[in-house]
Amino acid sequence: MFEVDIKHLFKSLLLFLLFSLLWGQEEFTVHKIYFDGNQSFSSSLLKKQLTIEPKTLSQRLFFWKDAITYTDGHVDQDLRHIRKFYQKEGFLFAEVQAEKIPRRKAGDINLHFIITENKPVLTDNILYNIQARSEGEKEVIDSLIQERKGSFDLLPGQRFRDESVENMRRELFKILLDHGYPEPDITYTLFLKNEKRQVDVHLTITPGRIYHLGDIRISGNEHIKPFVIQKQVTLEQGDIFSQSALEKNQQLVQQLGLFEYVSIKNLVREKNEDTGTLPVEIFVQELPQWSFKTGAGYGLDERIRFSATIRRQPFFGKARYAVLTLKYSYLEPYHINLKITQPAFLTSRSTLFLNPFARREREKAYNLERFGVSVTFQQGLSSFSNTFVNYTIERNQLDLSEDITDAFLLTNTYYNKSKISWGISTDRSSPLFYPDKGFFASFVTTFSGLPGSQYHYVSALTEFKKFQYITEGLIIAGRIKIGSMKPVMNDESAPIEERFFAGGSNSVRGFLRNELSPKNENDISVGGNSYFEASLEFRHQLLNILSGVLFVDIGNVWIDYNSHNFKDLAWSPGVGIRIRTPIGPIRFDVAYPLNQPDGKVRYHLSFGQAF
């Protein structure tokens, strides 16, 4: 006789069935994924909800390598993911099915998802239960909500979405945080009416007590005096607490350029309920007093290039800092640039720059040595825009090529330039180095001819860039630049180094550097006074760090200041590859000039986007 442990036998049988089920599941690879019935959402968006991925291009090319395999369990999991996605988007009664379509190769399938969306649930009533400390506070908070509710994601009659409720809750939090309530509490309850496919949203808002700013403390600073930070902030003791005000002041302190890290936060644990005050801490982490950076690179135009940067703060002042930059390349045998920056010069958003410089430029038409100094006053208009006024005076030594004999050129060997510029720009593109949305626009005008200047001209240059996300991995980028320059005060021409040139890795890429411009009798580019460029790029990600680009550039330069003749535009299509790095792409482009007699293919190797 022997005894049977029924509990142990049951566990063993259950484990056996589970392993048998898993072992018996057929494995397969997925070639393509299709969706049908998805009227409200794109297939690319639905694919993001899946764990199953079709074969990549590299897996198809290297077919001898093993691809990722899946089972029916993965399909069932993704069915749940798609249903959950639809439910979050308000389609509570959506139906999703999956169909495996075998291909010729054994174990290789196309996966077909069939979706019946059915009618979504709509938002009906949105009710607010404000539990304020007094009727007066309740009325104030209600009026704030009524002012903003038109901008909420969740509105009566619209499709109900989980994300819309959370966005609305965050907006209500922001309203309270910006009007003196540092500890609000907001909850909501949903009441679903199945027969009408509608939902009511009931929000309970407990604002807590209103607080004013107490002590404003500064910590973390070692060499920067507290008054430098105090001068920059607009917070004052007794102000009504506002989270947006803290964030705005954090940006203002960061704009000083003296700190690696800035944080302004309320010390809610130290609040004084008797006086209704809340202390605030401004914490900063200073940049090093001394820093040194070096760099090296290679481009087909610049060839080997080196750079070194030395930074010092503070520099003969409490909030002033200086950056010394040394550069070498074939185009600039030396470039010495000292930039002294005085942040918060007149206002919290204004900056003064003092910039002595010395550099040598090497071009096919000339060699030029420039020694001078510039002073720039820059005023921030917003987080995205700024304007500036710049004055520059410099002493130039020009050495023209032996092939330059054109009367269009001034041949002074030594001369001075004294000029003033004004400009405005806005940059709403992002992210840095690899923008996929937003735009950039700028305009700069210059007058040369102030006392001490031997050359007199007026110039203007405007540029516009736009970046647009199209679909996963595909970005369209476009640029337009147009400029004009006119000699004035009886001058016949402007200095050659100030004229417009086109062609090169960052210009019309079917031409070499400065090749696209008016030429003299010896076929040397001498620049012009009218300028136009436009570019269009299709940027598509191929692998993790590798992208491909299709582009077309057009442009030209004309002698006269008002000679923008668009019938003369040079067209240059091309292709390129980009290797992604943390500080911008390594770029290789191949372009062909369509309407040029020589028809030579041009190659460009450089760093950074073309625009």
C-alpha positions in Angstrom: 0.0 0.0 0.0 1.1 3.5 -0.7 -0.4 6.9 -0.2 -1.0 9.4 -3.1 -0.4 13.1 -2.4 -3.3 14.5 -4.4 -2.1 18.2 -4.0 1.4 17.4 -5.2 0.0 15.3 -8.2 -2.3 18.2 -9.2 0.6 20.7 -9.2 2.8 18.4 -11.3 0.0 17.8 -13.8 -0.6 21.6 -14.1 3.1 22.3 -14.7 3.2 19.5 -17.3 0.2 21.0 -19.1 1.7 24.5 -19.0 5.1 23.3 -20.4 3.3 21.2 -23.0 1.3 24.2 -24.1 4.3 26.4 -24.4 6.5 23.7 -26.1 3.7 23.0 -28.6 3.3 26.6 -29.7 4.5 27.1 -33.3 7.2 29.8 -33.8 7.1 32.1 -36.8 8.8 35.2 -38.1 6.7 38.3 -39.2 7.4 39.8 -42.7 4.8 42.6 -42.7 2.0 43.8 -40.4 -1.3 45.1 -41.9 -4.3 46.8 -40.3 -7.8 47.0 -41.6 -10.8 49.0 -40.2 -8.6 51.5 -38.3 -10.4 54.7 -39.4 -9.5 56.8 -36.5 -5.8 56.0 -36.0 -2.9 55.5 -38.5 -1.3 52.1 -38.9 2.0 53.6 -37.8 0.5 54.7 -34.5 -1.0 51.2 -33.9 2.3 49.5 -34.7 3.8 51.4 -31.8 1.4 49.5 -29.5 2.8 46.1 -30.5 5.6 44.0 -29.2 5.8 42.1 -32.5 8.0 43.8 -35.0 8.3 42.9 -38.7 11.6 42.1 -40.3 13.8 45.1 -40.7 15.6 46.0 -43.9 18.9 44.6 -42.6 17.2 41.4 -41.6 15.8 41.0 -45.1 19.2 41.8 -46.7 21.1 39.4 -44.4 18.6 36.7 -44.8 21.0 34.0 -43.6 21.0 35.4 -40.1 18.3 34.2 -37.7 15.4 36.7 -37.4 13.3 37.2 -34.2 10.6 34.5 -33.8 7.2 34.9 -32.2 4.4 32.6 -31.0 0.6 32.8 -30.8 1.1 34.1 -27.2 2.7 37.2 -28.6 -0.2 37.7 -30.9 -2.7 37.4 -28.1 -0.6 39.9 -26.0 -0.7 42.4 -28.9 -4.4 42.0 -29.3 -4.8 43.0 -25.7 -2.5 46.0 -26.3 -4.5 47.3 -29.2 -7.8 46.8 -27.4 -6.4 48.7 -24.4 -5.2 51.5 -26.7 -8.7 51.8 -28.2 -10.4 51.8 -24.8 -8.1 54.6 -23.6 -9.0 56.6 -26.7 -12.7 56.2 -25.9 -13.6 53.2 -28.1 -14.7 51.0 -25.2 -16.6 48.6 -27.5 -13.9 48.1 -30.2 -13.3 44.6 -31.5 -9.9 43.4 -32.6 -9.0 40.1 -34.4 -5.7 38.8 -35.8 -5.1 36.7 -38.9 -1.9 34.9 -39.8 -1.3 34.8 -43.5 1.4 32.2 -44.4 4.1 33.1 -47.0 6.1 30.9 -49.3 8.9 30.5 -46.9 8.0 28.0 -44.0 7.5 29.8 -40.7 7.2 33.2 -42.4 3.9 35.1 -42.2 2.2 38.4 -42.7 0.2 39.5 -39.7 -3.2 41.0 -40.4 -5.2 42.9 -37.7 -8.9 43.4 -38.4 -10.5 46.2 -36.3 -14.1 47.0 -35.8 -14.0 50.4 -34.0 -17.8 50.8 -33.3 -19.0 54.1 -31.9 -16.9 55.9 -29.3 -18.0 57.1 -25.9 -18.6 60.8 -25.8 -18.2 63.2 -22.9 -21.5 64.5 -21.6 -21.4 66.5 -18.3 -18.3 67.9 -16.6 -19.1 68.9 -13.0 -16.7 70.6 -10.5 -17.0 70.2 -6.8 -14.8 72.9 -5.3 -14.1 72.4 -1.6 -12.6 75.8 -0.8 -12.1 77.3 2.7 -14.7 80.0 2.0 -17.3 81.0 -0.5 -15.2 83.9 -1.7 -12.3 81.5 -2.5 -14.7 79.1 -4.2 -16.0 81.9 -6.5 -12.5 83.0 -7.4 -11.4 79.4 -8.2 -14.6 78.8 -10.2 -14.0 82.0 -12.3 -10.4 80.9 -13.0 -11.7 77.5 -14.3 -14.4 79.1 -16.4 -11.8 81.4 -18.0 -9.6 78.4 -19.0 -12.1 75.6 -19.6 -12.4 76.4 -23.3 -8.7 75.3 -23.7 -9.1 72.0 -21.9 -8.7 68.8 -24.0 -11.9 67.4 -22.4 -15.0 69.2 -23.6 -18.7 68.1 -23.6 -19.7 66.4 -26.9 -16.1 65.3 -27.7 -14.8 61.8 -27.7 -13.8 60.7 -24.2 -10.1 59.9 -23.8 -8.2 58.9 -20.7 -5.4 61.2 -21.6 -7.8 64.1 -22.0 -9.0 63.7 -18.4 -5.4 63.5 -17.1 -4.5 66.6 -19.2 -7.5 68.4 -17.7 -6.4 67.4 -14.2 -2.9 68.7 -14.9 -4.3 72.0 -16.2 -6.4 72.4 -13.1 -3.3 71.7 -10.9 -1.4 74.4 -12.9 -4.2 76.9 -12.4 -4.1 76.4 -8.6 -0.3 76.3 -8.4 -0.1 79.6 -10.2 -2.6 81.4 -7.9 -1.3 80.7 -4.5 -2.1 77.1 -3.8 1.0 74.9 -3.4 -0.7 71.7 -2.2 -3.9 71.2 -4.2 -5.7 67.8 -4.5 -7.8 66.9 -7.5 -9.6 63.6 -8.0 -12.3 62.6 -10.5 -15.0 59.9 -10.8 -16.4 58.6 -14.1 -20.1 57.7 -14.6 -20.6 55.6 -17.7 -24.0 55.6 -19.4 -23.8 52.5 -21.6 -27.2 53.0 -23.3 -26.2 56.4 -24.6 -22.5 55.6 -24.9 -21.8 58.7 -22.9 -19.8 59.5 -19.7 -20.1 62.1 -17.0 -16.9 63.4 -15.3 -17.2 64.6 -11.7 -14.1 66.4 -10.4 -13.5 67.1 -6.7 -11.1 70.1 -6.2 -9.5 70.7 -2.8 -7.2 73.7 -3.2 -5.9 73.9 0.4 -4.7 77.1 1.8 -3.4 80.1 -0.2 0.2 81.0 0.6 2.5 84.0 0.0 6.3 83.9 -0.4 8.3 84.0 2.8 12.1 84.0 3.0 14.0 83.7 -0.4 17.2 81.8 0.3 20.2 81.4 -2.0 22.5 78.4 -1.7 25.2 76.6 -3.6 27.1 79.7 -4.8 30.8 79.8 -4.0 32.3 82.6 -6.1 29.2 84.4 -7.5 27.9 86.9 -4.9 24.2 86.5 -3.8 23.4 90.0 -5.1 24.1 89.0 -8.7 21.4 86.4 -8.4 19.0 88.7 -6.5 19.3 91.3 -9.2 18.2 88.8 -11.8 15.1 87.4 -10.0 11.7 89.2 -9.8 10.5 87.2 -6.8 9.8 89.3 -3.7 8.8 88.4 -0.2 5.0 88.7 0.2 4.1 87.8 -3.4 1.3 85.3 -3.9 2.9 81.9 -4.5 3.1 81.0 -8.2 4.8 77.9 -9.6 5.1 79.6 -13.1 6.8 82.5 -11.5 9.4 80.1 -9.9 10.0 78.5 -13.3 10.3 81.8 -15.1 12.9 83.0 -12.5 14.8 79.8 -12.8 15.2 80.5 -16.5 16.3 84.1 -15.8 19.0 82.9 -13.4 20.1 80.2 -15.9 20.4 82.9 -18.6 23.3 84.5 -16.7 25.5 81.7 -18.2 27.3 81.3 -14.9 25.7 78.1 -13.6 25.7 74.5 -14.6 22.5 73.9 -12.8 19.7 76.1 -11.3 16.7 75.1 -9.2 14.1 77.2 -7.6 11.6 75.4 -5.4 9.2 76.0 -2.6 10.0 74.6 0.8 6.6 73.3 1.5 7.7 71.4 4.6 8.8 74.6 6.2 5.5 76.5 5.5 4.1 78.7 8.3 0.4 78.0 8.5 -0.1 80.8 11.1 1.3 83.5 8.8 0.4 81.8 5.5 4.0 82.1 4.2 6.1 79.7 2.3 9.9 80.0 2.0 11.7 79.6 -1.4 15.2 78.2 -2.1 17.3 79.2 -5.1 19.9 76.6 -5.5 22.8 77.0 -8.0 25.8 75.0 -9.0 28.4 77.2 -10.6 30.4 76.4 -13.7 34.1 75.9 -13.0 36.2 79.0 -12.7 38.5 77.7 -15.4 37.6 75.2 -18.1 39.6 74.1 -21.2 38.3 72.2 -24.3 40.0 71.0 -27.5 38.6 69.7 -30.7 39.7 68.3 -34.0 38.0 67.4 -37.3 38.2 67.1 -41.0 36.2 68.5 -43.9 36.9 68.6 -47.6 36.9 72.4 -47.6 38.6 73.1 -44.3 40.7 69.9 -44.4 42.2 69.2 -40.9 41.0 71.7 -38.3 41.8 72.2 -34.6 40.3 74.3 -31.9 40.9 75.1 -28.3 38.6 77.0 -25.9 39.5 78.5 -22.5 36.8 79.8 -20.3 37.1 81.9 -17.1 34.5 83.1 -14.7 34.2 85.5 -13.0 36.3 87.8 -15.3 37.1 91.2 -13.8 33.6 91.5 -12.4 31.0 89.7 -10.3 28.9 88.2 -13.1 31.2 88.6 -16.1 32.9 85.7 -17.9 35.3 85.4 -20.9 35.9 82.8 -23.5 39.1 82.6 -25.5 38.9 80.6 -28.7 41.8 79.5 -30.9 41.2 77.9 -34.3 43.2 76.5 -37.2 42.2 75.2 -40.6 43.2 75.5 -44.2 40.6 78.2 -44.7 41.6 80.0 -41.5 45.3 79.5 -40.8 44.7 81.4 -37.5 41.6 82.7 -35.7 42.0 84.2 -32.2 38.7 85.3 -30.6 38.2 86.7 -27.1 34.5 87.1 -26.1 33.8 88.9 -22.9 30.2 88.5 -21.7 28.3 90.7 -19.3 24.9 89.1 -18.7 21.9 91.1 -17.3 23.5 94.3 -18.6 20.5 96.6 -18.4 17.6 94.2 -17.9 17.4 90.6 -16.8 17.1 89.6 -20.5 19.9 91.8 -22.0 23.5 90.9 -22.5 26.6 92.9 -23.6 29.4 91.3 -25.5 32.9 92.7 -26.1 34.8 90.8 -28.8 38.4 91.6 -29.9 39.5 89.3 -32.7 42.3 88.5 -35.1 42.1 86.1 -38.0 43.4 85.2 -41.4 41.1 84.0 -44.2 42.3 82.0 -47.2 40.2 81.9 -50.3 41.0 81.2 -54.0 40.6 84.9 -54.8 42.3 86.4 -51.9 44.1 86.2 -48.5 42.9 88.5 -45.8 44.1 89.4 -42.3 41.5 91.0 -40.0 42.2 92.7 -36.7 39.4 94.5 -34.8 36.9 94.6 -32.1 33.1 94.4 -31.9 30.6 95.4 -29.3 27.1 93.7 -29.3 24.0 94.5 -27.2 21.5 91.7 -27.3 18.0 91.9 -25.9 15.9 88.8 -25.3 12.3 89.3 -26.5 11.1 85.9 -25.3 12.4 82.4 -24.6 12.7 81.9 -28.4 13.4 85.3 -29.8 16.1 88.0 -29.5 17.3 91.2 -31.2 20.7 92.8 -31.3 22.7 95.8 -32.2 26.4 95.4 -33.1 29.2 97.8 -33.9 32.5 96.5 -35.4 35.6 98.4 -36.4 38.5 96.5 -38.0 41.8 96.9 -39.8 42.2 94.7 -42.9 45.2 93.7 -45.0 44.1 92.3 -48.3 46.3 90.2 -50.6 44.5 89.6 -53.9 45.2 86.6 -56.2 47.4 87.3 -59.2 44.4 86.4 -61.4 42.3 89.2 -60.0 42.4 92.2 -62.3 38.7 93.0 -62.6 37.7 96.6 -62.2 34.8 95.4 -60.1 37.2 94.9 -57.3 38.8 97.4 -55.0 42.5 96.8 -54.7 43.4 98.6 -51.5 45.9 96.6 -49.6 45.2 98.2 -46.2 41.9 99.6 -45.2 39.5 100.1 -42.3 35.8 99.2 -42.0 33.5 100.7 -39.4 30.0 99.3 -39.5 26.8 98.8 -37.5 24.4 95.9 -37.7 20.9 95.3 -36.4 19.2 91.9 -36.4 16.3 89.9 -35.0 15.8 86.1 -34.9 13.4 83.5 -33.5 14.2 79.8 -33.1 11.3 77.5 -32.4 12.9 74.4 -33.8 13.8 71.3 -31.7 15.4 69.1 -30.7 19.0 70.5 -30.9 21.2 69.0 -33.6 18.4 66.9 -35.1 15.3 69.1 -35.4 12.0 67.5 -36.5 9.6 70.3 -35.8 9.3 74.0 -35.6 11.1 76.8 -37.6 13.9 79.3 -37.5 13.7 82.9 -38.9 16.3 85.7 -38.9 16.9 89.1 -40.5 20.1 91.1 -40.3 20.9 94.5 -41.9 24.3 96.2 -41.9 25.6 99.7 -42.8 29.3 100.2 -43.3 30.5 103.8 -43.5 30.7 105.2 -40.0 33.7 107.5 -39.2 36.9 105.7 -39.8 35.6 103.4 -42.6 37.0 103.5 -46.1 34.2 101.5 -47.7 30.5 102.2 -47.6 27.7 99.8 -48.3 24.3 98.7 -47.0 23.3 95.0 -46.9 20.4 92.8 -45.8 20.1 89.1 -45.3 17.1 87.0 -44.3 16.8 83.3 -43.7 13.9 80.9 -42.9 14.1 77.2 -42.0 11.2 74.8 -41.4 11.3 71.3 -40.1 8.3 68.9 -40.3 7.8 65.4 -38.9 5.9 63.3 -41.5 6.0 59.7 -40.2 8.2 57.4 -38.2 11.8 58.1 -39.2 10.9 60.6 -42.0 11.6 64.4 -41.6 11.2 67.1 -44.3 13.5 70.1 -43.9 13.5 73.3 -46.0 15.4 76.5 -46.1 15.3 79.8 -48.0 18.0 82.6 -47.8 18.0 85.8 -49.7 20.3 88.8 -49.5 21.2 92.1 -51.2 24.1 94.5 -50.9 24.5 98.0 -52.3 27.6 100.2 -52.4 26.7 103.8 -51.2 28.3 107.2 -50.8 29.8 107.1 -54.3 31.6 103.8 -53.8 31.6 101.5 -56.9 31.8 98.2 -55.0 31.9 96.5 -51.6 35.0 94.7 -50.3 35.4 91.2 -51.7 35.2 89.5 -48.3 31.8 91.0 -47.6 30.1 90.0 -50.8 27.8 87.1 -51.4 29.2 83.7 -52.5 27.3 80.4 -53.0 28.4 76.8 -53.4 29.8 74.3 -50.9 28.8 71.8 -48.2 26.4 74.2 -46.5 25.1 75.9 -49.6 24.3 74.7 -53.2 26.0 71.3 -53.0 26.4 70.7 -56.7 29.2 73.3 -56.6 32.5 73.6 -54.7 33.0 76.2 -52.0 32.2 79.7 -53.4 32.1 78.3 -56.9 28.6 79.6 -57.7 29.1 83.3 -58.0 30.1 85.9 -60.7 33.6 85.2 -62.1 36.3 87.3 -63.7 38.0 86.7 -67.0 40.3 84.1 -65.3 37.3 82.1 -64.0 37.9 83.2 -60.4 34.8 83.8 -58.2 34.7 87.4 -57.2 31.3 87.5 -55.4 28.2 89.5 -56.0 25.6 91.9 -54.5 22.5 89.8 -54.9 22.0 86.3 -53.5 19.4 83.6 -53.3 19.4 80.0 -52.0 16.8 77.4 -51.2 17.1 73.8 -50.2 14.7 70.9 -49.5 15.8 67.7 -47.7 14.0 64.4 -47.1 15.7 62.9 -44.0 15.0 59.2 -43.4 16.4 57.0 -40.6 17.8 53.7 -42.0 19.4 52.2 -38.9 19.9 53.3 -35.3 22.6 55.8 -36.1 22.5 55.9 -39.9 20.2 58.1 -41.9 19.8 58.7 -45.6 19.0 62.0 -47.3 17.5 63.1 -50.6 17.9 66.7 -51.3 17.7 69.4 -54.0 19.5 72.8 -53.7 18.9 75.8 -55.9 20.6 79.2 -55.9 22.8 81.8 -57.5 24.6 85.1 -57.0 24.4 88.2 -59.2 26.6 91.2 -59.6 24.0 94.0 -59.1 22.2 94.5 -55.8 18.8 94.2 -57.4 19.4 91.5 -59.9 17.6 88.5 -58.4 16.8 86.8 -61.7 15.2 83.4 -60.8 15.5 82.2 -64.4 19.3 81.9 -63.7 19.0 79.6 -60.7 21.3 76.6 -60.6 19.7 73.3 -59.7 21.5 70.6 -57.7 19.9 67.3 -56.7 21.8 64.9 -54.5 21.9 62.1 -51.9 23.7 61.8 -48.6 24.2 59.8 -45.5 24.3 60.9 -41.9 26.0 59.2 -39.0 24.4 60.2 -35.7 26.6 61.5 -32.8 25.7 63.2 -29.6 26.8 66.6 -30.9 25.5 66.4 -34.5 25.8 64.2 -37.5 28.8 63.3 -39.6 27.7 64.2 -43.1 28.6 62.9 -46.6 26.8 64.3 -49.6 27.0 63.7 -53.3 25.4 66.3 -55.6 25.1 67.0 -59.3 24.6 70.4 -61.0 21.8 70.0 -63.6 22.2 73.0 -65.8 26.0 73.5 -65.9 28.2 72.8 -68.8 30.9 70.8 -66.9 28.4 68.6 -65.1 30.9 67.3 -62.5 29.6 65.4 -59.5 30.6 67.1 -56.2 31.4 65.4 -53.0 31.2 66.9 -49.5 32.4 65.6 -46.2 31.5 67.7 -43.2 30.1 67.8 -39.7 26.6 69.0 -38.7 23.4 69.5 -40.6 23.5 71.3 -43.9 21.0 73.7 -42.3 
